[in-house]
Amino acid sequence: MENQPGGYLKYYLCLTGAHVLVGSSVVAGKIVAEQMPIFLSSAIRFVLALAVLWPLLKREGGLPKMGRRDWGLLFLLALLG
């Protein structure tokens, strides 16, 4: 992987894109919070996420099978944020 032209460039670009997305969502969230009730904006955010993620889930054939350890780790991550 490192010997290919560009090496880690693809990964750096993905990380940069993720940071830009997170940073812009904070700014957009502050603007939206000033314009509409917080619960309405949260509901809209979840509906949009569902509209984007549901077709991806269907395309991949459903959720992956998870063992007991995986569910425990997922719960721990959700609990700690």
VMD Tcl script that draws the C-alpha trace (Angstrom):
set ca {
  {0.00 0.00 0.00}
  {2.75 2.45 0.92}
  {4.69 1.72 -2.27}
  {1.83 2.72 -4.53}
  {1.73 6.23 -5.97}
  {-0.02 8.45 -3.47}
  {0.60 5.99 -0.62}
  {-1.43 7.22 2.32}
  {-2.92 10.18 0.44}
  {-6.31 8.44 0.13}
  {-6.47 7.96 3.89}
  {-5.43 11.53 4.64}
  {-8.11 12.81 2.28}
  {-10.76 10.64 3.97}
  {-9.71 11.87 7.42}
  {-9.70 15.48 6.22}
  {-13.16 15.04 4.72}
  {-14.47 13.54 7.96}
  {-13.08 16.48 9.97}
  {-14.59 19.01 7.58}
  {-17.95 17.24 7.79}
  {-17.92 17.16 11.60}
  {-16.73 20.76 11.86}
  {-19.35 22.05 9.45}
  {-22.10 20.12 11.24}
  {-21.26 21.94 14.48}
  {-21.60 25.31 12.76}
  {-24.78 24.23 10.95}
  {-26.21 22.90 14.21}
  {-25.73 26.25 15.93}
  {-27.44 28.07 13.08}
  {-30.35 25.61 13.01}
  {-30.73 25.75 16.81}
  {-31.32 29.49 16.57}
  {-33.98 29.10 13.86}
  {-36.16 26.19 15.04}
  {-36.98 24.18 18.17}
  {-34.25 21.74 19.17}
  {-36.49 18.66 19.15}
  {-37.73 19.45 15.64}
  {-34.19 19.86 14.35}
  {-33.21 16.55 16.00}
  {-36.17 14.78 14.41}
  {-35.28 16.17 10.99}
  {-31.66 15.07 11.45}
  {-32.73 11.51 12.31}
  {-35.15 11.32 9.39}
  {-32.43 12.47 7.00}
  {-29.99 9.94 8.45}
  {-32.59 7.19 8.02}
  {-33.22 8.26 4.42}
  {-29.50 7.98 3.64}
  {-28.60 4.90 5.69}
  {-31.62 2.67 5.00}
  {-30.84 2.17 1.27}
  {-27.20 1.47 2.17}
  {-28.29 -1.15 4.68}
  {-30.57 -2.79 2.11}
  {-27.81 -2.77 -0.50}
  {-25.38 -4.50 1.86}
  {-27.89 -7.21 2.74}
  {-28.76 -6.19 6.29}
  {-26.91 -5.85 9.53}
  {-23.85 -7.99 10.14}
  {-24.14 -10.85 12.63}
  {-22.70 -9.79 15.97}
  {-21.62 -11.94 18.88}
  {-22.21 -11.30 22.56}
  {-18.82 -9.57 22.95}
  {-19.57 -7.23 20.04}
  {-22.94 -6.26 21.55}
  {-21.23 -5.55 24.87}
  {-18.64 -3.33 23.23}
  {-21.33 -1.54 21.24}
  {-23.30 -0.91 24.43}
  {-20.17 0.41 26.15}
  {-19.44 2.76 23.25}
  {-23.02 4.03 23.26}
  {-22.94 4.52 27.01}
  {-19.69 6.49 26.98}
  {-20.49 8.50 23.88}
}
mol new
graphics top color blue
foreach p $ca { graphics top sphere $p radius 0.5 }
foreach p [lrange $ca 0 end-1] q [lrange $ca 1 end] { graphics top cylinder $p $q radius 0.2 }
display resetview
